[in-house]
Amino acid sequence: MADVALTADQVGQVVTYVAPGFVALLGYRARFPRPDRPPGEVLIVSAVLSLPLVAIASLLPGNQRPTQLGYVALLVLGSGALGYLVAWLRGTEWARSGLARVLDYRQEPEGSIYAQTLKKLPPDSPVTVEFKDGRLVSGTPPQRARA
């Protein structure tokens, strides 16, 4: 079997088609945390989101290469900012009502209250839940529930 040798440019090209979408997802999740998704799904969504971002960045004048710091910084920082901006827009009342009216899409962008609350707690924090009937349940949530 022959050894495969990749140049920094070739590795950078592969990363360029995944990283911007991943950073855009991180920007969106900074505003609306969600449970973690399977790694394969994250990879596919990241690649799909990266394609238009890389296409837009390629419209810049000059020759963009994944080994150029300015190009990479603009692509990554712009993707994160764009992800956060989309989340901010998605959280506005007019976007919620517009999506409900036009596309009949009524899913709220926020994750569950459970996930939002537990994500902010340290791993060993005790939690007490009071049910409507007055019963109390206390304990430390499992690590996987913090996503």
N, C-alpha and C positions, 0 to 999 in steps of 0.2 A: 504494500500500500504506500503510495507516495505521500510525502509530507506536504501539508498545505501551509503556505506562507502568505500571510496577509500583510499589506502595508498599512500604515497608520491612516492613510487616506481611505482605503477600502473599509477598514473597521469604522472609521468616522462616518462613511456613507450609510452603513447599516444602522448605526446609532442615530444618525440624523433622521431616519425614517421611523424611529420609535420614540425617541426622547421628547420631541416637542408635544406629541399627543399625550404622553405620560405626564408631562409638566402641566399641560392644560387641564388634565384630569385633577391634578393636585390643586391647581388654582380654583377649580370648581368646588372641590371637596373642602377647601379652606372655608368656604361660605356655607356649604351644605354637606356635612360629613355623612358618609354612608358606610354600611358594612363592607368589609373587604370582599372583593370578587376573586374568583379563581385566577391563578396566574396566566393561564392560556387566554382567558377572556380579556384580561388587562392588556396583554400583548397585542391581541387583535384590535381592540378598541384604540389603543395607543397608535398603532400603525395606521388605522383608518383616519384618525384625527390628524395625524402628522402629514398625510399627503397634501391636503389643501394648505396647511401652514407652510410647508416647504415650497409648494408652488408659488405662494404669495411672496415668500422670502426670495425666491429665485428671480423675481421681477426687479429686484434692486440692481442698480448699475454695477458693473464690474463682474469679476469671476468669483462666485461664492464656492468655497471649499470647506468641508467639515473640519479642517485643521486651522482655519482662520478664526482667531479669537473673537473678533468683532461680529462675524457672521453667526457664530455659535451663540454668543451672548445675546444678540438681538433675537435670534430664533427662540432660545430658551426663555429669556425674560419676557419677550412678547407673547409667547404661548401661555405662560403662567398668568400674565396680566389679562389676556384674552379669556382664559378659562374663568377667572374671577369675575370679569366684566359680564360674561354670559350668565354666570350664577346670579350676579346682582340684578341683571335685567329679568331673569327668570323669577326672581323673588318679588318683583313689583306687582302691585295689584292689577295693573292693566295687562301685564303679560299673563297672569293667572286667568283672568277673566277672558282674555282674547283666546288663549289656548282652549279653554273650556267651550267657548262659543263657536269658534271656527273649526277646531279639530275634535271636539268632544273629549278633550284630554283634561281630566280633573285630578290627576295624581299630584299631590303636593311635593315640592322639591325637597323639603326637609325630610331627613330620615326619621325614624321613630324617636319619640321622646326618650325611650329607654336607651337607645344607642347614643343619642346626643348627650345625655347626662352621664352615662358610664364612661364614655370616651375621655372625659375631662378628669376623672378620678384616678388617683394613684392605685396601683394594682392591689394593695392590701387594705383599701378603704372599706370599712363596714357600711352596709346599706340596709335601711329599714324601709319596708313598703307597707303602707296602711291601706287595706282594702275598704270598700264602701261600707261593708258590714262591721267595720271596726277591728277586724283581725289584723295582727302585725306579723310580718315575716322579716327576719334579719339574717344577714350573712354577708359573705364576700362573693361578689359575682365572678363567675369563671372568666378567665382571660379572653376566651374567644367571643364573649358577649360584648366586648368593648369596641368592636369595630365600628 
